[in-house]
Each structure stands twice: as structure tokens, then as C-alpha cells.
């Protein structure tokens, strides 16, 4: 399976592992940051049906910003651009964020927007 991913994204094993680390660290840090923000707005007092969509709406922009940030921190974006002379990793993160944004809007709008 790792060989398929390496061939699909045209990266070596160390770059693939760094990509996994970047996604893991980004998710953990964004969840950690969304906690104080939701406490500031007193979201804990809301009903479950309002709490989780609002918490996800808070979490999502934080995740997108941190994904690009940690990509630069781990030298994933610049290292691959220098080696392969293309913008693959940046386009990968950008396209991933667009797909996640559309799926999040589809989830929160109960499938009424972005029908495929």
C-alpha cells in the first residue's frame, strides 16, 4: 500500500512518512486550539445538535491554516518543490483543503449544497 501511495504522489518513503506526521500533528494541534475558542464562546452550554457543527466550523479553518504552516515547518512543501521542480505538495495540500471544505459544507448542509 505504501508503494501505491509513493507512486501516486511521486515521493519517497521519508517524504511519505513526513506527510503522515504533518497530518497527525496538524489534527492534534487544531483540536487543541479549538478547545479554548469553544470555551470562550461558551459552546459547552449548547445542545449537542448545535455544539458539534459549531465546533467543527471552528476547527476547520484552524486545521487549514495549520496544515500549510506545518507543511512549511517540516520542510515538506519547499523540499519537494526543490527536488521535483513542481508544486505537487502545495497543490496536494490545497486540493485536500478544498475537498475537505466541500465535504464539510455538504455535511453541515445535509447534502443540499455541492451535489455531485
Buried (B, 14 or more C-beta within 10 A) or exposed (E): EEEEEBEEBEBEEEBBEBBEEBBEBBBEBBEEBBEEEBEEEEBEEBEEEEBEBBBBEBBBEBBBBBBBEBBEEBEBBEBBBEEEEEEBBBEBBBEEBEEBBEEBBBEBEEEEEEEE
